[in-house]
C-alpha cells in the first residue's frame, strides 16, 4: 500500500463545505480510500484526525480556512496501478 497527502490548502471565507469530488482510476484488484481534515489554523494540523470521505459526499466538517486530503492506495493485484486524476473541494456561501 501507499499514501498520497496533499499540501495544506488555504480557502477563502465561506459558510460551509460543499462536495468532495474525485476523478480516479481504480482497476480491479485495487482501491483508493480518501480522508480529509480541516482547521481554522494551519499550525495545528498534526493534532487533527482525518475523517473518511467518499466521492461526491458533502464534507461533514466545520468550515475552516485550511483543508488537507490524504489518499490510501491498496493493491491485491501487483499488475494494476490505481491513480488519482484530480480532486475537487467545493465550498458554499
N, C-alpha and C positions, 0 to 999 in steps of 0.2 A: 504494500500500500504506500501511498504518497499523499502529501498535502500541498495545497497552494493557499497562501494568505495574501489578500490584497493589502495595499497600503492603507493607512487610516485616511479616510476621505473627509474633507470638510464640506458641510452643506450650508445652505442659506436659511434664513429664517422661514419657518413654515409651522403649520399647526399640528400635522400628524403625518405618519408614514403612509405611503401607498403600497403598491405591489412590488414584490421581489420577482424579477423575471430573469430566467437564464436560458441561453441557447447553447446546448451542449450536444455532444455525441457520445452515446453510451452503448457500444455494441454488446451483443450477447456475451456474457462472461465478464462483464464489468459493471461498476456502479460509481456514482458520484453523490456524496451526501454533502449538503450545504448547511452552514451555520453562520449566524450574524450576531453582532453586538453593536450597541450604540452608547453614546455618552454625551454629557454636556461639557466635558473637558477631555482633552487628548492626553493628559498626563496620568490618567488612572486606568487606561485600557488593560494593563496587565492584571488588574484585580477584578475585571468584569468577566462573567461567564458567558460563553457563546450559547445562543438559542438555536435549536434546529429549525430550518425553514425549507419549504418546498417551492418549486416553480409555480409562479402565478399566485402565490399566497400573499395576503396583506401582512405587512411586517408588524408583528404583535408586540412591539416595544415602544417605550416612551420616545417622544420626539427629542432629538438631541442634535448638537452641531457636528458630531463626528460619528462615522459608521465604518465598520470593517467586516469583511466576509472571509470565511475560510472554507475550503472545499477538501473533502477527503476522498481520494481515489482508491478503489479496490478492484483487483482483477482476480478472477478464478481461472482465466484463460490467458496465459502469458503471450499469446499471439495477437491479442487485440489491445488497442490503445484508446482509452476514453479521453476526450478533450473538452475544454470549455471554449466556446467561440466568443461569447460576451455575457456580461452580467449587467442588468439594469435595475436601479433602485429608484422608485417614484416617490414623490412627496405630494402632500395635499395642502392647499391653502398657503 
